[in-house]
Amino acid sequence: MLLGAKTPGLEILSVHRRMAVHALGHGRVWASRGGNLYTRAIRGGPWLLQGRLPEPAWQRLVGRSTAVGQALRLGIHGIVPLSDGAQVVVATGRLWRLQEGRWHEALRFDFRKPARLGMLRTTDGAVFCAEYALNPHRDRAIRLWRSDDDARTFRQVFAFLAGQVRHIHFIQQDPVDGSLWLGTGDRDTESGLWRSTDLGESWNVIGRGDQRWRAIGLAFLPDAVIWGTDAGSDAGPFRNIALRWDRQTQTLVELGALQGPVHGVTALQDGTVLLATGCEGGINEADRRVHVWALRAGQAPKECAHFAAGLQPKRAQYPVMHFAQSQELGERVWLIGRGLLAGAVISMEVALR
């Protein structure tokens, strides 16, 4: 049993400490530990080292401490597998393209990194990177880049004007019609969901103007789009909720209250949607735990598990739970926890009960 965890709705199949799983793709699981990139078969087997992030020796040495590495934001932050056997690797300030052991710097930016769902490879091969700058004064344009050559080069295709949004939370592709969706935050006037049908060159708003439209990602179903609000410690007393946007009527329905801001969302192959909360320390949070919820068609939302927060300072890493990208490609679910009592970084392969 994991320390500080209760998982009545989950069967834990395997636990991988100090390992962050990022994505599933091409029959494999893609993960990192510090600056090392690993992969293994979806159905199991050993982790194989794919490459080491080009970083100074001091960073590699300091990054051996998981807690210090988290606090300094060292190592690999995300992985996007490409169709030609290469991978896009997200690191602080840079995007790398890794192929056959060769690292190519594809994009350098003046902010730390895109958000967890701020990188996307579409079904037709375009690769996107969305800006997640802290932008506390709202004085910078927030940009979106696209690559049309499999992440070898990028160009800016769109930008929100300074003061329009704080930053971009995610960019995803709707599997139903192929359109792109994008989310922004954080204040009421900055929070919105946007849709593009021209590969990100222009965006039409789906909804905006209050915390209901502030999300870190979406789950796409044939008849609806599901998300949980990301109303963090800056949102005052607003209680986080799960929401359903109906495709046909384009109306928004509240599905239920959640204990904290939602930092993880995924849709599974059978139509189940999973949401996971974080602990930012806001007055709108119910407790000091990370919670995982399952939403199934025709059923009330059901809590599957919860995990106690760790003891690390919030500034270093607040407790949060994510899901690996492209969960619908596999039969099992990958949960990635950070800042938990069970482990500073821990990935779990689970099955729903």
C-alpha positions as CSV (number, residue, x, y, z in Angstrom):
1,M,0.0,0.0,0.0
2,L,1.3,3.4,-0.9
3,L,1.9,5.8,2.0
4,G,-1.0,8.1,2.5
5,A,-3.1,6.6,-0.3
6,K,-6.5,5.1,-0.5
7,T,-7.5,3.5,-3.8
8,P,-10.9,1.7,-3.5
9,G,-11.7,2.4,-7.2
10,L,-8.3,1.5,-8.6
11,E,-6.2,-1.6,-8.8
12,I,-2.5,-0.6,-8.8
13,L,-0.7,-2.8,-11.2
14,S,2.8,-1.4,-10.9
15,V,4.6,1.5,-9.2
16,H,7.6,3.4,-10.6
17,R,9.3,5.7,-8.2
18,R,11.2,8.8,-9.4
19,M,9.9,8.1,-12.9
20,A,7.6,10.5,-14.7
21,V,5.5,8.9,-17.4
22,H,4.6,11.4,-20.1
23,A,2.9,9.8,-23.0
24,L,1.9,6.6,-24.8
25,G,2.4,6.1,-28.5
26,H,3.6,3.7,-31.1
27,G,3.0,0.8,-28.8
28,R,5.3,2.2,-26.1
29,V,5.3,4.2,-22.9
30,W,7.6,7.2,-22.8
31,A,9.0,8.5,-19.5
32,S,11.8,10.4,-17.9
33,R,13.9,10.4,-14.7
34,G,15.7,13.7,-14.4
35,G,17.4,14.3,-17.7
36,N,17.2,10.7,-18.9
37,L,14.5,9.6,-21.4
38,Y,13.2,6.0,-21.1
39,T,10.8,3.8,-23.0
40,R,9.2,0.4,-22.6
41,A,6.5,-1.6,-24.3
42,I,2.9,-0.8,-23.2
43,R,2.3,-4.3,-22.1
44,G,5.4,-4.4,-19.9
45,G,9.1,-5.1,-19.9
46,P,12.2,-3.3,-18.8
47,W,12.7,0.5,-19.2
48,L,15.3,1.2,-21.9
49,L,17.4,4.4,-21.9
50,Q,16.8,6.4,-25.1
51,G,19.0,9.4,-24.4
52,R,20.3,11.9,-22.0
53,L,19.3,15.5,-22.1
54,P,22.2,17.8,-23.2
55,E,22.7,19.8,-19.9
56,P,25.6,21.1,-17.9
57,A,27.3,18.7,-15.6
58,W,26.2,20.6,-12.5
59,Q,22.5,20.3,-13.5
60,R,22.9,16.5,-14.0
61,L,24.6,16.2,-10.6
62,V,22.1,18.4,-8.7
63,G,19.2,16.8,-10.6
64,R,20.0,13.4,-9.0
65,S,18.0,14.7,-6.0
66,T,14.4,14.4,-7.0
67,A,13.3,17.2,-4.6
68,V,16.0,19.6,-5.7
69,G,15.4,18.8,-9.4
70,Q,11.7,19.6,-9.0
71,A,12.4,22.9,-7.1
72,L,14.8,24.1,-9.8
73,R,12.7,22.7,-12.7
74,L,15.6,20.7,-14.0
75,G,15.5,17.7,-16.4
76,I,12.8,16.6,-18.9
77,H,9.3,18.1,-18.5
78,G,7.5,16.4,-21.4
79,I,7.9,14.0,-24.3
80,V,5.9,13.9,-27.6
81,P,6.7,10.8,-29.8
82,L,6.8,11.4,-33.5
83,S,5.8,9.1,-36.3
84,D,9.4,8.7,-37.7
85,G,10.8,7.3,-34.5
86,A,12.0,10.7,-33.2
87,Q,10.8,12.4,-30.0
88,V,10.1,16.0,-29.1
89,V,11.6,16.6,-25.6
90,V,10.6,19.5,-23.5
91,A,13.2,21.0,-21.2
92,T,13.4,24.4,-19.4
93,G,13.7,27.1,-22.1
94,R,14.1,24.7,-25.1
95,L,12.4,22.1,-27.3
96,W,14.7,19.4,-28.5
97,R,14.2,16.9,-31.3
98,L,15.8,13.6,-30.5
99,Q,16.4,10.9,-33.2
100,E,18.9,8.1,-33.1
101,G,20.8,9.6,-30.3
102,R,21.2,13.0,-32.0
103,W,19.8,16.1,-30.2
104,H,18.6,19.0,-32.3
105,E,17.5,22.3,-30.7
106,A,14.2,23.0,-32.5
107,L,12.9,26.0,-30.5
108,R,14.3,28.2,-27.8
109,F,11.9,30.4,-25.8
110,D,12.1,33.1,-23.2
111,F,9.8,31.4,-20.7
112,R,10.3,28.2,-18.6
113,K,8.3,25.7,-20.6
114,P,4.8,25.0,-22.1
115,A,2.2,23.5,-19.8
116,R,1.9,19.7,-19.6
117,L,-0.7,19.7,-22.4
118,G,1.0,22.6,-24.2
119,M,2.6,20.3,-26.8
120,L,0.6,18.6,-29.5
121,R,1.3,16.4,-32.6
122,T,-1.9,16.3,-34.7
123,T,-3.0,13.3,-36.8
124,D,-1.7,15.0,-39.9
125,G,1.7,15.6,-38.5
126,A,1.7,19.2,-37.4
127,V,3.5,19.9,-34.1
128,F,2.4,22.7,-31.8
129,C,4.0,24.5,-28.8
130,A,1.9,26.9,-26.7
131,E,3.3,29.6,-24.4
132,Y,2.9,29.2,-20.7
133,A,4.8,32.2,-19.4
134,L,4.1,33.3,-15.8
135,N,3.3,36.8,-17.2
136,P,2.3,38.3,-13.8
137,H,1.9,41.8,-15.2
138,R,-0.1,40.7,-18.3
139,D,2.3,42.8,-20.4
140,R,3.4,40.3,-23.1
141,A,1.8,38.7,-26.1
142,I,1.2,35.0,-25.6
143,R,2.3,33.0,-28.6
144,L,1.6,29.7,-30.4
145,W,4.1,28.0,-32.6
146,R,3.7,25.3,-35.3
147,S,6.1,23.0,-37.0
148,D,5.2,21.5,-40.4
149,D,8.4,19.5,-40.8
150,D,8.1,17.0,-37.9
151,A,9.5,19.4,-35.2
152,R,12.7,20.3,-37.1
153,T,11.7,24.0,-37.2
154,F,8.9,26.1,-35.7
155,R,7.2,29.3,-36.7
156,Q,4.8,31.5,-34.8
157,V,1.3,31.1,-36.2
158,F,-0.8,33.0,-33.7
159,A,-0.5,35.3,-30.6
160,F,-2.9,36.7,-28.1
161,L,-2.4,40.4,-27.5
162,A,-0.8,41.6,-24.3
163,G,-3.4,41.8,-21.6
164,Q,-5.9,39.5,-23.4
165,V,-4.8,36.3,-21.6
166,R,-2.2,35.4,-19.0
167,H,-1.0,32.3,-20.7
168,I,-2.1,29.2,-22.6
169,H,-3.0,26.1,-20.6
170,F,-3.3,23.5,-23.4
171,I,-3.7,22.7,-27.0
172,Q,-5.5,19.5,-28.0
173,Q,-7.0,18.0,-31.1
174,D,-10.7,16.9,-31.1
175,P,-10.7,13.3,-32.4
176,V,-14.4,13.7,-33.5
177,D,-13.8,16.4,-36.1
178,G,-10.1,17.1,-36.1
179,S,-10.4,20.6,-35.0
180,L,-8.0,22.1,-32.4
181,W,-9.0,23.4,-29.0
182,L,-7.0,25.7,-26.8
183,G,-7.5,26.9,-23.2
184,T,-6.4,30.2,-21.6
185,G,-6.4,31.6,-18.0
186,D,-6.3,32.8,-15.3
187,R,-8.6,35.7,-14.3
188,D,-12.3,35.6,-15.2
189,T,-11.8,37.8,-18.2
190,E,-8.7,35.7,-19.3
191,S,-10.3,32.3,-18.9
192,G,-11.6,30.8,-22.1
193,L,-11.9,27.8,-24.4
194,W,-11.1,28.4,-28.1
195,R,-11.5,26.4,-31.3
196,S,-9.6,26.5,-34.6
197,T,-10.3,24.8,-37.9
198,D,-7.3,26.2,-39.8
199,L,-4.4,24.6,-38.0
200,G,-4.1,27.4,-35.4
201,E,-4.0,30.4,-37.7
202,S,-7.2,31.8,-36.1
203,W,-9.4,31.0,-33.1
204,N,-13.1,31.3,-32.3
205,V,-14.2,31.4,-28.7
206,I,-16.4,28.5,-27.4
207,G,-16.9,30.2,-24.0
208,R,-15.1,32.7,-21.7
209,G,-15.5,35.2,-18.9
210,D,-15.5,33.2,-15.7
211,Q,-13.8,30.3,-13.9
212,R,-16.1,27.7,-15.5
213,W,-14.0,28.2,-18.7
214,R,-10.6,27.9,-17.0
215,A,-9.3,24.4,-17.7
216,I,-5.9,22.7,-18.0
217,G,-7.2,20.2,-20.6
218,L,-10.3,18.5,-22.1
219,A,-11.8,15.1,-22.5
220,F,-13.5,14.6,-25.9
221,L,-16.5,12.3,-26.3
222,P,-18.7,11.7,-29.4
223,D,-21.5,13.8,-27.9
224,A,-19.8,16.1,-25.4
225,V,-16.6,17.7,-24.1
226,I,-15.8,17.2,-20.4
227,W,-13.4,19.1,-18.1
228,G,-12.9,20.2,-14.5
229,T,-12.2,23.7,-13.6
230,D,-8.7,24.9,-12.7
231,A,-9.7,27.5,-10.3
232,G,-6.5,27.8,-8.2
233,S,-5.4,29.6,-5.1
234,D,-6.0,32.9,-6.9
235,A,-9.7,32.2,-7.6
236,G,-11.0,33.1,-4.1
237,P,-14.0,31.0,-2.9
238,F,-15.0,29.6,-6.3
239,R,-15.7,25.9,-5.8
240,N,-14.1,23.7,-8.5
241,I,-16.6,21.7,-10.5
242,A,-16.8,19.1,-13.3
243,L,-18.5,20.3,-16.4
244,R,-20.0,18.9,-19.6
245,W,-20.4,20.9,-22.9
246,D,-23.0,19.3,-25.2
247,R,-21.9,19.3,-28.8
248,Q,-25.4,19.5,-30.3
249,T,-26.9,22.2,-28.0
250,Q,-23.6,23.9,-27.1
251,T,-24.8,24.2,-23.5
252,L,-22.8,23.8,-20.3
253,V,-24.0,21.5,-17.5
254,E,-22.4,21.2,-14.1
255,L,-21.7,17.5,-13.1
256,G,-20.6,17.9,-9.5
257,A,-18.2,19.6,-7.1
258,L,-14.6,18.7,-6.7
259,Q,-12.2,19.1,-3.8
260,G,-9.6,21.3,-5.6
261,P,-8.4,22.6,-9.0
262,V,-8.2,20.0,-11.7
263,H,-4.7,19.3,-13.0
264,G,-5.3,16.0,-14.8
265,V,-7.9,14.9,-17.3
266,T,-8.1,12.1,-19.8
267,A,-10.8,10.1,-21.8
268,L,-10.4,6.4,-22.0
269,Q,-11.3,4.1,-24.8
270,D,-14.6,3.0,-23.2
271,G,-15.8,6.6,-22.8
272,T,-14.8,6.9,-19.1
273,V,-13.4,10.3,-18.2
274,L,-10.9,10.7,-15.4
275,L,-10.2,13.9,-13.5
276,A,-7.5,14.5,-10.9
277,T,-7.2,17.4,-8.5
278,G,-4.2,19.3,-7.1
279,C,-3.5,21.1,-3.8
280,E,-2.4,24.8,-4.4
281,G,-3.4,25.9,-0.9
282,G,-6.4,28.0,-1.8
283,I,-9.4,28.8,0.4
284,N,-11.6,26.9,-2.1
285,E,-9.9,23.6,-1.4
286,A,-11.6,20.9,0.7
287,D,-8.5,19.2,2.1
288,R,-4.8,18.5,1.6
289,R,-5.3,15.5,-0.7
290,V,-5.1,14.8,-4.4
291,H,-8.3,13.1,-5.6
292,V,-9.0,11.0,-8.7
293,W,-12.6,10.9,-10.1
294,A,-14.2,8.8,-12.7
295,L,-17.2,10.0,-14.9
296,R,-19.1,7.3,-16.7
297,A,-22.1,8.0,-19.0
298,G,-25.4,7.8,-17.2
299,Q,-23.7,7.6,-13.8
300,A,-22.9,10.1,-11.1
301,P,-19.3,11.1,-10.8
302,K,-17.4,8.6,-8.5
303,E,-14.2,9.1,-6.5
304,C,-11.7,6.4,-7.2
305,A,-8.8,7.3,-5.0
306,H,-7.1,10.0,-3.0
307,F,-3.5,10.6,-2.0
308,A,-2.1,12.6,0.9
309,A,0.0,15.7,0.2
310,G,3.8,15.5,0.9
311,L,5.8,17.7,3.2
312,Q,7.7,19.7,0.6
313,P,7.2,23.5,0.4
314,K,4.4,24.5,-1.9
315,R,6.8,26.8,-3.9
316,A,9.0,23.8,-4.6
317,Q,6.2,21.5,-5.8
318,Y,2.6,21.5,-4.8
319,P,0.8,18.2,-4.7
320,V,-0.7,17.3,-8.1
321,M,-1.8,14.3,-10.2
322,H,-1.5,14.0,-13.9
323,F,-2.3,11.4,-16.6
324,A,-0.1,10.3,-19.4
325,Q,-1.2,11.6,-22.8
326,S,-2.9,9.3,-25.3
327,Q,-4.4,7.1,-22.7
328,E,-7.0,6.0,-25.2
329,L,-4.3,4.0,-27.0
330,G,-3.8,1.6,-24.1
331,E,-5.9,-0.7,-22.0
332,R,-4.4,0.5,-18.7
333,V,-4.2,4.0,-17.1
334,W,-1.0,5.8,-16.1
335,L,-1.2,8.2,-13.1
336,I,1.7,10.5,-12.4
337,G,1.9,12.1,-8.9
338,R,4.2,14.9,-7.8
339,G,4.6,16.2,-4.3
340,L,2.7,13.4,-2.6
341,L,3.4,11.6,0.7
342,A,3.8,8.4,-1.4
343,G,6.7,9.9,-3.3
344,A,8.1,13.2,-4.7
345,V,7.7,11.8,-8.2
346,I,5.8,8.6,-8.7
347,S,4.1,6.9,-11.7
348,M,1.4,4.2,-11.3
349,E,0.0,1.8,-13.8
350,V,-3.6,1.2,-12.7
351,A,-6.9,-0.4,-13.8
352,L,-10.3,0.9,-12.9
353,R,-12.3,-1.4,-10.6
